[in-house]
Structure formats: structure tokens, C-alpha cells
């Protein structure tokens, strides 16, 4: 997967995150350049004064609230990923949200089914790669929340948030491997067991079905650890590894690194 042509750090602000999903990155860059030029042309309506001028000069979310009320920014609507979603476009929308919202009220990514979840995870991995190149770097963490019974459904919201610190984790021989026929319950038990033992735990996989199994297993591990006050989030990235099924030919995998967070039980 080539990421060099994305140019996400140069994407301009857009009216809504959902609109970004319908535009190519080149279109967004061109629109941003056009807006920069036209913003220098005086308005034909004349110059505004007073309250209107002061309000226009302030950034989003900082206009004065009405007396006696504290104005809070509403959470951004969730993004949606399908089996045909282009991961690069989804990554652009996620990066835009991370820069504009500074980690507050980040949107989730809704996906249903193996193909859609696979594309969603790819988009998150691409976005994380580019956000880590920011100055200072921004790291993206994910909390999977299934809308239905995990055992029966595959409708998930991948809730995004900004991590307090950058997580650096590379694949090792101790990583758990996930394939098409991997039992998500056994995998969840292995994840929860390592977390209880205070060991680092990561999962390496590729392909729609294995990715779905991995995400389900992480959500199940969260259920197993809830009574112990432990919350499980993950960080995902692309890594090129040797594929034993292809005579050790290098292949691109998704690497999930788990981060357990101890919460109060009360």
C-alpha cells in the first residue's frame, strides 16, 4: 500500500467531515488553494462592524455564549465505512477531525461486516501514520463497541480518541496470529490473560475475516476485564512481514497493539 501520495498534512479545512468522504484528496487540496486566494477579495456587501465583525474574527467554537449558559461543542457525527470505502479518503477525514478538534469529541467509524470493518481499520492505520508525523506527534487509539451481540452481529463503532502518549510497539515472535478460522473467544481469552499478567499483547493479521475476528476478540477481552476495572484500547499500524503461506514472501499485515487502562471499579 503506497501512502506517499496522500499529502494529508496539506489538506485544508472543509465544512463537514462527511463531505470529505465524497471528495478525493486532490480535490480538497485544490479547493483549499482556491479558498486562500479568494479570501483576499473584499466582500461586495461591504465591511461588517460591531458584534458581527467580532464574531467573524473568532475561531469556531469560541463565539460568546448567551448569558448564563456555557457553550459546548457538539460531538462530531460518526463516519461511515463500507466495503467499497477508499481507506485514503477515510484517513483524510480522520486527520481533519484530529487537527480541528484537538482530540475532543472525536468521531467514531461505523462499519458493518468483514469487508467494511477491514476498510475502516485500514483507514485508521493510514490516519495514524500521518498524525504521528505531526509536530508534536498525535497518536490515535481505538475502542471497539459492537451495537449488537458480539457473538451474532458484526455492526461495530470504532470509537476514536487521542492517546495521552505515543505508543511505540513493533511486531515480535510473541504476537498472536489471527487467521480465517481463529476462534475469537479463545483469542479473547489469550488477550485478557496476558493483560492480567501485565504482559504486552499484540495481534498480527490481514484480510477481512481475520480482521473481524481480531476486532471481535478485543471487544470480548474488554468484556472479560470489565469487572476488574480494565479498559482495553488498541493502536493499529501497517507492517511488512514474511508470509509463511507464501514461502516467506514479504506481505503487508495489520498490527494491533493493545493498551490496557486501569479504571476505578466504583
LOLUM-55918 format. One record per atom (N, C-alpha, C): atom name; z, x, y; residue number from 1. Coordinates in steps of 0.05 Angstrom, whole numbers, m for minus. Each point is the difference from the previous one (the first is absolute). Example, Ala and Ser with C-alpha at 12.3 -4.5 7.8 and 13.67 -1.06 7.14 Angstrom:
<rs>
R   at       zz       xx       yy     i
R    N      156      264     m114     1
R   CA        0      m18       24     1
R    C        0       18       24     1
R    N      m14       m7       21     2
R   CA        1       16       24     2
R    C       14      m15       22     2
</rs>
This chain:
<rs>
R   at       zz       xx       yy     i
R    N        0       17      m24     1
R   CA        0      m17       24     1
R    C        0       18       24     1
R    N      m18       m4       18     2
R   CA       m2       16       24     2
R    C       13      m13       23     2
R    N       18       14       13     3
R   CA       15      m11       23     3
R    C       m8       12       26     3
R    N      m17       21        0     4
R   CA       m5       16       24     4
R    C      m15      m16       21     4
R    N      m14      m21       m8     5
R   CA      m16      m15       20     5
R    C       14      m23       12     5
R    N       26       m4       m6     6
R   CA       13      m24        9     6
R    C        6        2       30     6
R    N       10       23       10     7
R   CA        6        3       28     7
R    C       20      m20       10     7
R    N       21       m7      m16     8
R   CA       19      m21        7     8
R    C       16        7       25     8
R    N        4       26        5     9
R   CA       17        7       24     9
R    C      m14       m6       26     9
R    N      m25       m7       m1    10
R   CA      m15       m6       25    10
R    C       m5      m29        3    10
R    N       11      m17      m17    11
R   CA       m6      m29        1    11
R    C       14      m11       25    11
R    N      m13      m16       16    12
R   CA       13      m13       23    12
R    C       15      m24       m8    12
R    N       16      m11       19    13
R   CA       15      m25       m5    13
R    C      m19      m24       m2    13
R    N        6      m18      m18    14
R   CA      m16      m24       m3    14
R    C       17      m24        4    14
R    N      m11      m24        6    15
R   CA       16      m23        6    15
R    C       18       m8      m23    15
R    N       m9       m1      m24    16
R   CA       16       m8      m23    16
R    C       m5       18      m23    16
R    N       20        2      m18    17
R   CA       m4       16      m24    17
R    C      m20      m12      m18    17
R    N        0      m26       m3    18
R   CA      m19      m13      m18    18
R    C      m29        5        8    18
R    N       m4        2       26    19
R   CA      m28        5       10    19
R    C       m9       27       m9    19
R    N       18       20       m2    20
R   CA       m8       26       m9    20
R    C      m12        0      m28    20
R    N       10      m19      m17    21
R   CA      m10       m1      m27    21
R    C      m29       m7       m2    21
R    N      m11      m13       21    22
R   CA      m27       m9        0    22
R    C      m19       19       14    22
R    N       10       23       10    23
R   CA      m16       19       15    23
R    C       m1       26      m15    23
R    N      m22       14        3    24
R   CA       m1       27      m11    24
R    C       14       19       20    24
R    N        8       23      m10    25
R   CA       14       19       18    25
R    C      m18        9       23    25
R    N      m26        4       m6    26
R   CA      m19        8       21    26
R    C       m1      m21       22    26
R    N        0      m26       m8    27
R   CA       m1      m21       21    27
R    C       25        1       17    27
R    N       23        5      m12    28
R   CA       25        1       16    28
R    C        0       23       19    28
R    N      m11       23       m9    29
R   CA       m1       24       18    29
R    C      m19       m6       24    29
R    N      m23      m12       m6    30
R   CA      m19       m6       21    30
R    C       12      m20       20    30
R    N       14      m21      m11    31
R   CA       12      m20       18    31
R    C       21       13       18    31
R    N       15       18      m11    32
R   CA       21       13       15    32
R    C      m12       17       23    32
R    N      m22       14       m6    33
R   CA      m13       16       21    33
R    C      m12      m18       22    33
R    N      m11      m23       m8    34
R   CA      m12      m18       20    34
R    C       22      m11       17    34
R    N       23       m7      m12    35
R   CA       22      m11       16    35
R    C       11       20       20    35
R    N        0       26       m8    36
R   CA       10       21       18    36
R    C      m17        2       25    36
R    N      m27       m3       m3    37
R   CA      m18        1       23    37
R    C        2      m24       17    37
R    N       m1      m24      m12    38
R   CA        0      m25       16    38
R    C       26       m5       14    38
R    N       22       13      m10    39
R   CA       26       m5       13    39
R    C        1       12       28    39
R    N      m19       17        8    40
R   CA       m1       12       26    40
R    C      m15      m18       21    40
R    N      m14      m20      m10    41
R   CA      m15      m17       18    41
R    C       18      m21       13    41
R    N        2       m3       26    42
R   CA       18      m19       13    42
R    C       m7      m28       m9    42
R    N       21      m17       m3    43
R   CA       m4      m28       m8    43
R    C      m13      m16       23    43
R    N      m18      m18       m8    44
R   CA      m14      m16       20    44
R    C       19      m21       12    44
R    N       24       m4      m13    45
R   CA       18      m21       10    45
R    C       18       11       22    45
R    N       m2       25        6    46
R   CA       17       11       21    46
R    C       25       12      m11    46
R    N       15       12       17    47
R   CA       25       14       m8    47
R    C       23      m20       m2    47
R    N       15        2      m22    48
R   CA       23      m17       m3    48
R    C       25       13       12    48
R    N       17      m17       10    49
R   CA       25       10       13    49
R    C       24      m14      m12    49
R    N       23        9        8    50
R   CA       25      m14       m7    50
R    C        6        3      m30    50
R    N       11      m23      m11    51
R   CA       10        0      m27    51
R    C      m23        6      m20    51
R    N      m24      m11        5    52
R   CA      m22        3      m18    52
R    C       m8       30       m2    52
R    N       m1       14       22    53
R   CA       m7       28        0    53
R    C       21       17      m15    53
R    N       26       m7        4    54
R   CA       21       15      m14    54
R    C       m1       m5      m29    54
R    N       m6      m25       m9    55
R   CA       m1       m6      m28    55
R    C      m23       14      m13    55
R    N      m23        2       13    56
R   CA      m24       12      m12    56
R    C        4       30       m2    56
R    N       18       12       16    57
R   CA        4       29       m1    57
R    C       19        8      m21    57
R    N       14      m19      m13    58
R   CA       19        7      m20    58
R    C      m12       m1      m28    58
R    N        9       16      m19    59
R   CA      m10        0      m27    59
R    C        7      m25      m15    59
R    N      m13       m5      m23    60
R   CA        5      m23      m16    60
R    C       29       m1       m8    60
R    N       12      m23       m1    61
R   CA       27       m3      m10    61
R    C       21        6       20    61
R    N       m7        7       25    62
R   CA       20        7       20    62
R    C       m1      m17       25    62
R    N      m14      m23       m1    63
R   CA        0      m17       23    63
R    C       28      m13        3    63
R    N        8       m6       24    64
R   CA       27      m11        4    64
R    C        4      m26      m15    64
R    N       22       m3      m14    65
R   CA        7      m25      m14    65
R    C       12      m19       20    65
R    N       m1      m26       m8    66
R   CA       12      m20       17    66
R    C       30        4        2    66
R    N       11       m9       22    67
R   CA       28        5        4    67
R    C       17      m13      m22    67
R    N       19       16      m10    68
R   CA       18      m10      m21    68
R    C      m11        3      m28    68
R    N      m24       11       m4    69
R   CA      m12        3      m26    69
R    C       m9       29       m4    69
R    N        2       10      m24    70
R   CA       m9       27       m6    70
R    C      m26       m3      m16    70
R    N      m21       13       11    71
R   CA      m27       m2      m12    71
R    C       m2       20      m23    71
R    N       m8      m10      m23    72
R   CA       m4       17      m23    72
R    C      m29       m3      m10    72
R    N      m11       22       m9    73
R   CA      m28        0      m10    73
R    C        0      m13      m27    73
R    N      m19      m18       m4    74
R   CA       m2      m14      m26    74
R    C      m12       20      m21    74
R    N        8       m3      m25    75
R   CA      m11       17      m21    75
R    C      m30       m4       m2    75
R    N      m14       22       m5    76
R   CA      m29       m2       m3    76
R    C       m7      m15      m26    76
R    N      m22      m16        1    77
R   CA       m8      m15      m25    77
R    C       m8       20      m22    77
R    N        5       m8      m24    78
R   CA       m7       18      m23    78
R    C      m30        4       m2    78
R    N       m8       23       m8    79
R   CA      m28        6       m6    79
R    C       m6       m9      m28    79
R    N      m25       m6       m5    80
R   CA       m8      m10      m27    80
R    C      m21       19      m12    80
R    N        3        6      m25    81
R   CA      m18       17      m15    81
R    C      m11      m15      m24    81
R    N      m26        3       m4    82
R   CA      m14      m12      m23    82
R    C      m13       21      m17    82
R    N      m12       m9      m21    83
R   CA      m13       19      m18    83
R    C      m23       15       13    83
R    N      m12      m12       21    84
R   CA      m23       13       14    84
R    C        8       13       26    84
R    N       26        1        6    85
R   CA       10       12       25    85
R    C       m7       30        0    85
R    N      m10        9       23    86
R   CA       m5       29        3    86
R    C       26       13        8    86
R    N       10       19      m16    87
R   CA       26       12        6    87
R    C        1       14       27    87
R    N      m22       11        9    88
R   CA       m1       14       26    88
R    C        6      m19       23    88
R    N      m11      m25       m2    89
R   CA        5      m19       21    89
R    C       29       m9        0    89
R    N       11       m5      m23    90
R   CA       28       m7       m3    90
R    C       18       22       11    90
R    N       m7       25       m6    91
R   CA       15       23       10    91
R    C        0        0       31    91
R    N      m24       m6       12    92
R   CA       m1        0       29    92
R    C       18      m21       12    92
R    N        2      m24      m12    93
R   CA       18      m21       10    93
R    C       29        9       m3    93
R    N        7       13      m22    94
R   CA       27        9       m4    94
R    C        8       21       20    94
R    N      m18       19        5    95
R   CA        6       21       19    95
R    C        3      m11       28    95
R    N      m17      m20        7    96
R   CA        3      m13       26    96
R    C       27      m13        4    96
R    N        9      m13      m21    97
R   CA       26      m13        1    97
R    C       23       20        3    97
R    N       m2       21      m15    98
R   CA       21       21        1    98
R    C        2       12       27    98
R    N      m23        5       14    99
R   CA        0       12       26    99
R    C       10      m19       21    99
R    N       m9      m25       m1   100
R   CA        7      m20       21   100
R    C       28      m10       m2   100
R    N       10       m3      m25   101
R   CA       26      m12       m4   101
R    C       22       20       m3   101
R    N       m7       25       m3   102
R   CA       20       22       m3   102
R    C       19       m6      m23   102
R    N      m10      m13      m21   103
R   CA       16       m5      m24   103
R    C       15      m26        1   103
R    N        0      m15       22   104
R   CA       15      m25        2   104
R    C      m18      m23       m8   104
R    N       11      m17      m18   105
R   CA      m14      m24       m9   105
R    C      m28        7      m11   105
R    N       m1       20      m17   106
R   CA      m26        7      m12   106
R    C      m10      m22      m18   106
R    N      m26       m4       m2   107
R   CA      m10      m22      m17   107
R    C        1        9      m30   107
R    N       m2      m20      m17   108
R   CA       m3        6      m28   108
R    C      m30       m3       m8   108
R    N       m6        8      m24   109
R   CA      m27       m3      m10   109
R    C        1      m19      m24   109
R    N      m13      m23        3   110
R   CA       m1      m20      m21   110
R    C      m23        5      m19   110
R    N        5       m1      m26   111
R   CA      m21        4      m20   111
R    C        6      m15      m25   111
R    N      m21      m10      m13   112
R   CA        4      m15      m24   112
R    C      m20       10      m21   112
R    N       10        8      m23   113
R   CA      m16       10      m22   113
R    C       m3       30        0   113
R    N       m8       11      m23   114
R   CA       m2       29       m3   114
R    C      m19       13       20   114
R    N      m24      m11        3   115
R   CA      m20       13       18   115
R    C       10        0       29   115
R    N       11      m22        9   116
R   CA        9       m1       28   116
R    C       24       18        4   116
R    N       19        1      m18   117
R   CA       23       18        3   117
R    C       m9       29       m1   117
R    N      m19        6      m17   118
R   CA      m10       28        0   118
R    C      m12        8       26   118
R    N      m16      m18       13   119
R   CA      m12        7       26   119
R    C       21        1       21   119
R    N       21      m17       m1   120
R   CA       21        1       19   120
R    C       15       26       m1   120
R    N        7        9      m24   121
R   CA       14       26       m4   121
R    C      m17       23       10   121
R    N      m26       m1       m5   122
R   CA      m17       22       10   122
R    C        0        0       31   122
R    N       m2      m23       13   123
R   CA        1       m2       29   123
R    C       26       12       11   123
R    N       22       m7      m13   124
R   CA       26       11        9   124
R    C        1       30       m3   124
R    N      m11       10      m22   125
R   CA        0       29       m5   125
R    C      m16       15       22   125
R    N      m23      m12        7   126
R   CA      m17       13       21   126
R    C       15       m1       27   126
R    N       12      m23        6   127
R   CA       14       m2       25   127
R    C       23       20        2   127
R    N       15        3      m22   128
R   CA       22       19       m1   128
R    C      m10       28        5   128
R    N      m23        8      m12   129
R   CA      m11       27        4   129
R    C       m4        5       30   129
R    N      m12      m19       14   130
R   CA       m6        5       28   130
R    C       24       m2       18   130
R    N       19      m17       m7   131
R   CA       25       m2       16   131
R    C       17       25       m2   131
R    N       m2       13      m23   132
R   CA       15       25       m4   132
R    C      m12       23       17   132
R    N      m25       m4       10   133
R   CA      m12       20       17   133
R    C        6       m5       29   133
R    N       14      m21        7   134
R   CA        8       m6       27   134
R    C       20       21       10   134
R    N        5        2       26   135
R   CA       20       18       10   135
R    C       19      m16       18   135
R    N       25       m5       m9   136
R   CA       11        8      m26   136
R    C      m11      m17      m23   136
R    N        2       10      m24   137
R   CA      m11      m15      m23   137
R    C       15      m26       m5   137
R    N      m15      m20      m10   138
R   CA       11      m26       m6   138
R    C       m4       m4      m30   138
R    N       22       m7      m14   139
R   CA       m3       m5      m29   139
R    C        4      m29       m6   139
R    N      m17      m10      m18   140
R   CA       m2      m28       m6   140
R    C       12       m6      m27   140
R    N       20      m18       m1   141
R   CA       12       m8      m26   141
R    C       m6      m29       m6   141
R    N        2       m7      m26   142
R   CA       m9      m26       m9   142
R    C       22      m13      m17   142
R    N        4      m26        4   143
R   CA       18      m15      m17   143
R    C      m15      m23      m11   143
R    N       m5       m1      m27   144
R   CA      m16      m22      m12   144
R    C       17      m25       m5   144
R    N      m11      m22        9   145
R   CA       14      m26       m4   145
R    C      m20      m20      m12   145
R    N        5       m8      m24   146
R   CA      m18      m20      m13   146
R    C        8      m28        8   146
R    N      m20      m16        6   147
R   CA        5      m27       10   147
R    C        7      m19      m23   147
R    N       m8        7      m24   148
R   CA        6      m16      m24   148
R    C       16       17      m20   148
R    N        5      m11      m23   149
R   CA       13       15      m21   149
R    C      m17       24       m7   149
R    N       13       24        1   150
R   CA      m14       25       m5   150
R    C      m13       m1      m27   150
R    N       12      m13      m20   151
R   CA      m10        0      m27   151
R    C      m25      m16       m3   151
R    N       m4      m19       17   152
R   CA      m23      m18       m2   152
R    C      m22        4       21   152
R    N        8        6       24   153
R   CA      m19        1       22   153
R    C       m7       28        9   153
R    N      m20        1       17   154
R   CA       m8       26       12   154
R    C       m6       m3       30   154
R    N       16      m18       13   155
R   CA       m3       m5       28   155
R    C       23       15       14   155
R    N       m7       22       13   156
R   CA       20       18       11   156
R    C       m4        5       30   156
R    N       22        3       14   157
R   CA        0       10       28   157
R    C       11       28        0   157
R    N      m16       19        8   158
R   CA        8       27        3   158
R    C       11        5       28   158
R    N       26       m4        3   159
R   CA       12        2       27   159
R    C        1       29        9   159
R    N      m11        5       24   160
R   CA       m2       27       11   160
R    C       23        5       20   160
R    N        9       25        1   161
R   CA       19        8       20   161
R    C       m2       30        4   161
R    N       11        9       22   162
R   CA        0       29        6   162
R    C       25       13      m11   162
R    N       m4       21      m15   163
R   CA       23       15      m11   163
R    C       15       16       21   163
R    N       26        4       m4   164
R   CA       16       15       19   164
R    C       m7       30       m1   164
R    N      m10        9      m22   165
R   CA       m8       28       m3   165
R    C      m25        2      m17   165
R    N      m14       22        2   166
R   CA      m24        4      m15   166
R    C        8        8      m29   166
R    N      m13      m13      m19   167
R   CA        5        5      m28   167
R    C      m22       18      m11   167
R    N        7       23      m10   168
R   CA      m20       18      m12   168
R    C        5        2      m30   168
R    N      m18      m11      m15   169
R   CA        4        0      m29   169
R    C      m28        4      m13   169
R    N       m2       19      m17   170
R   CA      m25        6      m14   170
R    C        2       m7      m30   170
R    N      m23       m5      m13   171
R   CA        1       m6      m29   171
R    C       12       23      m16   171
R    N       15       m7      m21   172
R   CA       11       19      m18   172
R    C       m4      m10      m29   172
R    N        7       18      m19   173
R   CA       m3       m8      m28   173
R    C       20      m22       m8   173
R    N       20       m4       16   174
R   CA       21      m20       m6   174
R    C       m8      m28       10   174
R    N      m22       m2       14   175
R   CA       m8      m27       11   175
R    C       m6      m19      m23   175
R    N        5      m25        4   176
R   CA       m6      m21      m19   176
R    C      m30       m8        3   176
R    N      m14        0      m22   177
R   CA      m29       m7        0   177
R    C       m3      m29       m7   177
R    N      m19      m14       13   178
R   CA       m4      m28       m5   178
R    C      m29       m5       m8   178
R    N       m4      m15      m22   179
R   CA      m27       m6       m9   179
R    C       m2      m31       m3   179
R    N      m24       m8       m9   180
R   CA       m5      m29       m2   180
R    C       20      m15      m17   180
R    N        9       12      m22   181
R   CA       17      m13      m19   181
R    C       30        7        4   181
R    N        6       13       21   182
R   CA       28        7        5   182
R    C       17      m25        4   182
R    N       23       m2      m13   183
R   CA       18      m23        3   183
R    C       16        4       26   183
R    N       m4      m20       19   184
R   CA       12        3       26   184
R    C       31       m1       m1   184
R    N       11      m14      m21   185
R   CA       29       m2       m3   185
R    C       12       26       m9   185
R    N      m13       13      m19   186
R   CA        9       27       m8   186
R    C       m2       20       22   186
R    N      m22       m2       15   187
R   CA       m4       18       23   187
R    C       22       m5       21   187
R    N        6      m25        5   188
R   CA       20       m7       20   188
R    C       27       11       m9   188
R    N        6       m2      m26   189
R   CA       25       10      m10   189
R    C        2       31        3   189
R    N      m22       13       m4   190
R   CA       m1       30        3   190
R    C        5        7       29   190
R    N      m13      m15       19   191
R   CA        4        5       28   191
R    C       29       m4        8   191
R    N       11      m23       m8   192
R   CA       28       m6        7   192
R    C       19       20      m12   192
R    N       m5        9      m25   193
R   CA       17       19      m13   193
R    C        1       26       15   193
R    N      m23       10        9   194
R   CA       m1       26       14   194
R    C       14       m3       28   194
R    N       m3      m23       12   195
R   CA       13       m4       26   195
R    C       30        0       m3   195
R    N       10      m14      m22   196
R   CA       29        0       m5   196
R    C       10       28       m5   196
R    N      m16       17      m13   197
R   CA        8       27       m5   197
R    C       m5       19       23   197
R    N       m7      m12       23   198
R   CA       m5       15       25   198
R    C      m22       21       m4   198
R    N      m20       m7      m16   199
R   CA      m23       17       m4   199
R    C      m24      m10       17   199
R    N      m17       19        8   200
R   CA      m25       m8       14   200
R    C      m18      m14      m21   200
R    N      m13      m21        9   201
R   CA      m18      m14      m18   201
R    C      m26       m7       14   201
R    N      m22        7      m13   202
R   CA      m27       m6       11   202
R    C      m17      m11      m23   202
R    N      m21      m14        8   203
R   CA      m19      m12      m18   203
R    C      m28        8        8   203
R    N      m16        8      m19   204
R   CA      m28        8        5   204
R    C      m19      m18      m16   204
R    N      m20      m10       13   205
R   CA      m18      m19      m13   205
R    C      m27       m2       15   205
R    N      m18      m15      m12   206
R   CA      m25       m7       14   206
R    C      m13      m24      m14   206
R    N      m15      m16       15   207
R   CA      m13      m23      m12   207
R    C       16      m25        7   207
R    N      m14      m23        3   208
R   CA       13      m26        8   208
R    C       23       m9      m18   208
R    N       m4        0      m26   209
R   CA       21      m10      m18   209
R    C       25       18        0   209
R    N       m4       27       m3   210
R   CA       24       17        1   210
R    C       14       m1       27   210
R    N      m15       m3       22   211
R   CA       13       m2       26   211
R    C       17      m25        2   211
R    N      m10      m22      m10   212
R   CA       15      m25       m1   212
R    C       25        4      m17   212
R    N       m2       13      m23   213
R   CA       23        5      m17   213
R    C       21       16       15   213
R    N       m9       21       14   214
R   CA       18       17       15   214
R    C       15      m15       21   214
R    N      m14      m17       16   215
R   CA       12      m15       21   215
R    C       20      m20      m11   215
R    N       m7      m14      m22   216
R   CA       18      m18      m13   216
R    C       25       14      m10   216
R    N       m4       24      m12   217
R   CA       23       14      m10   217
R    C       20        9       22   217
R    N      m11        7       23   218
R   CA       17        8       22   218
R    C       16      m25       10   218
R    N      m13      m23        1   219
R   CA       13      m24        8   219
R    C       22       m8      m20   219
R    N       m6        3      m26   220
R   CA       19       m7      m21   220
R    C       24       19        1   220
R    N       m6       26        5   221
R   CA       22       20        2   221
R    C       18       m8       23   221
R    N      m12      m11       22   222
R   CA       17       m9       22   222
R    C       18      m22       m9   222
R    N       m9      m19      m16   223
R   CA       17      m21      m10   223
R    C       22       11      m17   223
R    N       m6       20      m17   224
R   CA       21       11      m17   224
R    C       22       14       16   224
R    N       m7       10       23   225
R   CA       19       16       16   225
R    C       13      m15       23   225
R    N       m8      m26        3   226
R   CA       11      m15       23   226
R    C       30       m3       m1   226
R    N       11       m5      m23   227
R   CA       29       m4       m2   227
R    C       15       26        6   227
R    N      m13       22       m2   228
R   CA       12       26        6   228
R    C       m3        8       29   228
R    N      m13      m18       16   229
R   CA       m3        5       28   229
R    C      m22       20        6   229
R    N      m19        3      m18   230
R   CA      m21       20        4   230
R    C      m27      m14        6   230
R    N      m13        9       21   231
R   CA      m26      m11        8   231
R    C      m21       22       m6   231
R    N      m22       m8      m12   232
R   CA      m21       20       m8   232
R    C      m25       m4       17   232
R    N       m8       20       14   233
R   CA      m25        1       15   233
R    C      m17       22      m11   233
R    N      m26       m1        6   234
R   CA      m17       22      m11   234
R    C      m19       10       22   234
R    N      m10       24       m5   235
R   CA      m19       14       17   235
R    C      m24        6      m17   235
R    N      m24       m6        9   236
R   CA      m24        4      m17   236
R    C      m19       19       13   236
R    N      m13       17      m16   237
R   CA      m20       19       10   237
R    C      m21        5      m22   237
R    N      m23       10        9   238
R   CA      m21        9      m19   238
R    C        5       29       m8   238
R    N       m4        5      m26   239
R   CA        1       27      m10   239
R    C      m21        4      m21   239
R    N      m14       24        1   240
R   CA      m20        6      m21   240
R    C       14       15      m22   240
R    N       m2      m11      m24   241
R   CA       13       11      m24   241
R    C      m20        1      m23   241
R    N        6       16      m20   242
R   CA      m17        2      m23   242
R    C        4      m25      m18   242
R    N      m22      m12       m8   243
R   CA        1      m24      m17   243
R    C       m4        8      m29   243
R    N       21       m2      m16   244
R   CA       m2        7      m29   244
R    C      m20      m17      m15   244
R    N       m5      m24        9   245
R   CA      m20      m17      m13   245
R    C      m28        7        6   245
R    N       m4       17       20   246
R   CA      m27       10        8   246
R    C       m2       30       m3   246
R    N       13       10      m21   247
R   CA       m1       29       m6   247
R    C       11       16       24   247
R    N       22      m10       11   248
R   CA       13       13       22   248
R    C      m17        4       25   248
R    N      m20      m18        3   249
R   CA      m16        0       25   249
R    C       17      m10       23   249
R    N       m1       13       23   250
R   CA       16      m10       23   250
R    C       m7      m28        7   250
R    N       20      m16        5   251
R   CA       m4      m29        8   251
R    C       21       m7       20   251
R    N       m6      m20       17   252
R   CA       19       m8       21   252
R    C       19      m21      m10   252
R    N       25        5        3   253
R   CA       22      m18       m8   253
R    C       15      m10       24   253
R    N       15      m22       m5   254
R   CA       20       m9       20   254
R    C       27        8       m9   254
R    N       15       13       17   255
R   CA       26       10       m6   255
R    C       21      m16       15   255
R    N       18      m14      m14   256
R   CA       21      m16       12   256
R    C       27       16       m2   256
R    N       12        6       22   257
R   CA       26       13        1   257
R    C       21      m20        8   257
R    N       20       m4      m17   258
R   CA       21      m20        5   258
R    C       22       12       18   258
R    N       10      m17       18   259
R   CA       22        7       17   259
R    C       22      m21       m3   259
R    N       22        7      m14   260
R   CA       22      m19       m2   260
R    C       18        1       25   260
R    N        7      m23       10   261
R   CA       18       m2       24   261
R    C       25      m15       m8   261
R    N       23       12        4   262
R   CA       25      m13       m7   262
R    C        8      m20       22   262
R    N        2      m25       m7   263
R   CA        9      m21       19   263
R    C       28       m9       m8   263
R    N       13      m13       19   264
R   CA       26      m12       m5   264
R    C       m3      m23      m19   264
R    N       18       m4      m19   265
R   CA        0      m22      m19   265
R    C       10      m25       12   265
R    N       12        1       24   266
R   CA       13      m23       11   266
R    C      m14       m9       25   266
</rs>
